[in-house]
Amino acid sequence: MPTLSRTARIAVRTGLHALPTALGIVIISFLLLQFAPGDAVDVLAGEAGSATAEGMAEMRARYGLDQPVLTQLWAYLSNLVHGNLGWSPRYNMPVTQLIWDRVPESLVLTGAALVLALIVGIGLGAVMAAREGRLTDRLLSVLSLVFYSVPAFWIGLMLIVLFSIKLGWLPSGGAGTIGSSATGVAALLDKLRYMVLPTISLSLFYIAIYARLARVSMIEAKGQDFVRTARAKGLSERRILFRHVLRNALLPVTTVAGMHVGGMLGGSVVIETIYGWPGLGRLAYEAVMGRDFTVLLGILLFSSLLVIVANALVDVLHSILDPRVGGSDAA
């Protein structure tokens, strides 16, 4: 029951913070996008190659792009209150439907990358902390520094060259075999084949961060009084490491992971473009290139809400790992 009470408090607090935060993000993003040159009508006219000035003016009037900025902002916020994210001139469909069609693919990719980064990063950090100062610690520290320093797009391209072109083991792009009629386990395995390279490309940077952070946190925790007490009780080093040290080291790692959700969504723009993954990142890139700012605003709003939810889940996890977190809230 105390855990449920802390979870309820966290949910209420998150809800109170989410509305003004999301509203502020929408307003600031809307105003900043007005400084971008051109609009969706300009791009559509350029692609058509035969648009007239009268036709372009009619299209701008249809989508409200000829109105003053504040009038457009008020109309957008009014639609937002009713759950309407607007209409996409480029795709000629509601933005809400367009985003929801891409959300599953983005959540699958970023979720897999985050889980992989946490498991591998924390595992490497535990090994480095257990082998502090030894050759294993130094080699893994250098490896994590390489992962941290190399740009994700370069890693993505090199993985394609190695595993797709040279070895032919994995597909170079897409989210599944085109025209495949596979179902069940066969469809899942086909999906996983296409996920391997983009997931690794997106997660390597975060693996390096979590590995180094877990190493530092565990080394610091090993010097605390509760660890010395556990040793005095005769507990094995392995049990002390996983039962006491690792649990306390998870607090800073999960905090940083919650903040990285937004960064992963931003990084997925590059990864999804390289691998042709049909997610929100690629949609955001297409929206920028097509000056479809209504779609871009919808993606920014959804991403901000996802980050808020992720941080709320991190708070709940902290209250489970360390009950003192919930107790401080109550005070």
GIMO-V30711 format. One record per residue. N is the residue number from 1. RES is the residue in one small letter. PSI is psi in degrees with one decimal (none if undefined). NEAR is the number of other ideal C-beta (glycine too) atoms within 10 Angstrom. Layout:
# GIMO-V30711
n res psi near
N RES PSI NEAR
N RES PSI NEAR
This chain:
# GIMO-V30711
n res psi near
1 m -41.4 5
2 p -37.1 11
3 t -40.8 12
4 l -37.4 8
5 s -43.7 13
6 r -41.4 21
7 t -40.6 17
8 a -41.8 10
9 r -41.1 15
10 i -40.9 21
11 a -43.6 13
12 v -44.5 10
13 r -41.4 13
14 t -41.8 17
15 g -39.3 11
16 l -33.6 10
17 h -27.8 13
18 a -43.3 17
19 l -55.0 10
20 p -33.2 9
21 t -49.0 15
22 a -40.0 18
23 l -43.0 14
24 g -40.4 11
25 i -42.8 18
26 v -46.8 19
27 i -47.7 13
28 i -44.6 11
29 s -41.2 16
30 f -46.0 19
31 l -39.4 12
32 l -36.6 10
33 l -20.6 16
34 q -20.1 11
35 f -12.5 6
36 a 138.1 11
37 p 140.8 6
38 g 176.9 11
39 d -176.0 22
40 a -32.5 22
41 v -41.2 23
42 d -43.0 17
43 v -45.0 16
44 l -38.5 19
45 a -40.7 18
46 g -37.5 10
47 e -34.7 10
48 a -38.6 10
49 g -2.1 6
50 s 22.0 6
51 a 143.3 15
52 t 163.6 9
53 a -37.5 8
54 e -41.7 8
55 g -39.5 14
56 m -39.2 17
57 a -37.3 13
58 e -39.9 12
59 m -41.7 19
60 r -38.8 17
61 a -36.1 12
62 r -39.1 12
63 y 5.6 17
64 g 17.8 14
65 l -8.3 18
66 d -0.8 15
67 q 158.7 14
68 p 156.4 8
69 v -46.1 10
70 l -34.1 9
71 t -41.3 11
72 q -40.2 18
73 l -44.8 16
74 w -40.7 12
75 a -39.6 13
76 y -44.7 19
77 l -36.6 13
78 s -43.0 10
79 n -35.3 15
80 l -36.2 17
81 v -32.3 7
82 h 12.8 6
83 g 18.3 7
84 n 116.5 13
85 l 6.1 22
86 g -172.7 20
87 w 137.5 18
88 s 116.0 24
89 p -34.9 22
90 r -43.8 19
91 y -10.9 19
92 n 50.2 9
93 m 161.9 12
94 p 139.7 16
95 v -37.9 24
96 t -47.0 16
97 q -39.3 11
98 l -42.7 24
99 i -45.0 19
100 w -26.7 12
101 d -27.9 14
102 r -18.2 20
103 v -47.7 16
104 p -41.8 12
105 e -40.7 22
106 s -42.0 26
107 l -38.7 14
108 v -46.3 16
109 l -51.9 26
110 t -36.3 26
111 g -45.3 13
112 a -40.6 18
113 a -40.4 26
114 l -44.1 21
115 v -44.6 13
116 l -43.3 17
117 a -41.3 25
118 l -46.6 20
119 i -51.7 13
120 v -43.0 18
121 g -48.2 26
122 i -38.0 24
123 g -46.6 14
124 l -39.2 22
125 g -39.0 27
126 a -41.0 19
127 v -43.8 15
128 m -40.0 25
129 a -38.7 23
130 a -28.9 18
131 r 34.9 15
132 e 127.6 12
133 g -7.5 9
134 r 178.5 10
135 l -41.6 8
136 t -43.2 13
137 d -43.5 17
138 r -42.2 12
139 l -44.1 12
140 l -32.1 18
141 s -41.6 16
142 v -41.5 9
143 l -43.0 14
144 s -33.9 22
145 l -36.6 13
146 v -47.3 11
147 f -37.7 20
148 y -32.1 15
149 s -30.1 9
150 v 130.7 14
151 p 145.9 10
152 a -36.6 18
153 f -35.8 14
154 w -41.7 11
155 i -43.7 19
156 g -45.1 21
157 l -40.9 14
158 m -36.3 12
159 l -37.5 20
160 i -45.3 20
161 v -43.6 12
162 l -56.4 13
163 f -22.2 17
164 s -47.6 16
165 i -51.3 9
166 k -52.0 9
167 l -27.9 9
168 g 25.4 9
169 w -36.1 11
170 l 152.2 16
171 p 152.1 20
172 s -11.8 17
173 g 168.2 15
174 g 177.7 12
175 a 5.5 21
176 g 162.3 16
177 t 124.7 14
178 i 129.9 6
179 g 6.5 5
180 s 139.1 11
181 s 15.8 7
182 a 146.7 13
183 t 165.8 8
184 g -133.9 7
185 v -38.9 8
186 a -41.2 11
187 a -38.9 14
188 l -44.9 11
189 l -38.2 10
190 d -42.1 16
191 k -43.0 16
192 l -36.1 11
193 r -40.3 14
194 y -18.3 20
195 m -20.8 21
196 v -56.2 15
197 l -48.3 25
198 p -33.6 26
199 t -45.1 24
200 i -43.9 21
201 s -40.3 25
202 l -27.4 28
203 s -20.9 28
204 l -41.4 23
205 f -43.1 21
206 y -27.8 24
207 i -43.7 25
208 a -42.6 23
209 i -48.7 20
210 y -33.8 27
211 a -47.6 29
212 r -38.4 20
213 l -42.3 19
214 a -39.3 25
215 r -51.0 26
216 v -43.4 15
217 s -39.7 21
218 m -37.6 23
219 i -40.1 18
220 e -41.1 14
221 a -30.0 20
222 k -20.5 20
223 g 4.7 9
224 q 162.5 13
225 d -38.1 7
226 f -27.4 12
227 v -42.5 17
228 r -37.0 12
229 t -40.9 12
230 a -39.6 18
231 r -39.4 14
232 a -27.4 8
233 k -7.0 8
234 g 14.1 6
235 l 148.0 15
236 s 155.8 11
237 e -36.7 12
238 r -43.0 9
239 r -39.3 11
240 i -41.9 20
241 l -48.5 19
242 f -30.6 12
243 r -34.3 12
244 h -53.7 19
245 v -49.8 26
246 l -39.5 19
247 r -41.8 12
248 n -31.3 18
249 a -20.8 25
250 l -23.9 20
251 l -54.9 16
252 p -33.1 15
253 v -46.0 21
254 t -31.7 18
255 t -48.3 16
256 v -37.8 13
257 a -38.1 25
258 g -38.5 21
259 m -20.7 12
260 h -6.5 23
261 v -46.6 21
262 g -38.4 16
263 g -35.6 14
264 m -39.7 26
265 l -38.3 24
266 g -42.2 13
267 g -24.5 21
268 s -16.8 27
269 v -47.4 18
270 v -47.9 18
271 i -44.5 27
272 e -31.9 27
273 t -41.9 17
274 i -44.5 22
275 y 2.3 28
276 g 33.5 14
277 w 124.1 26
278 p 64.7 17
279 g -168.4 24
280 l -33.0 29
281 g -46.6 28
282 r -37.1 22
283 l -39.6 26
284 a -41.7 25
285 y -45.4 16
286 e -35.4 15
287 a -39.7 24
288 v -46.5 15
289 m -31.4 10
290 g 5.7 21
291 r 29.7 20
292 d 78.0 25
293 f -22.4 25
294 t -42.0 26
295 v -42.7 28
296 l -40.1 22
297 l -41.2 21
298 g -40.3 25
299 i -41.6 24
300 l -41.3 20
301 l -46.8 19
302 f -41.5 21
303 s -41.0 20
304 s -41.1 20
305 l -36.7 14
306 l -39.2 19
307 v -40.8 22
308 i -44.0 21
309 v -41.3 14
310 a -41.7 17
311 n -32.1 20
312 a -41.3 19
313 l -35.7 16
314 v -40.7 19
315 d -41.2 21
316 v -42.9 18
317 l -39.0 17
318 h -39.7 20
319 s -24.1 22
320 i -44.0 12
321 l -36.4 14
322 d 99.0 15
323 p -20.2 13
324 r -25.6 10
325 v -46.8 17
326 g -35.6 20
327 g -34.9 12
328 s -30.4 10
329 d -42.7 14
330 a -31.3 9
331 a none 4
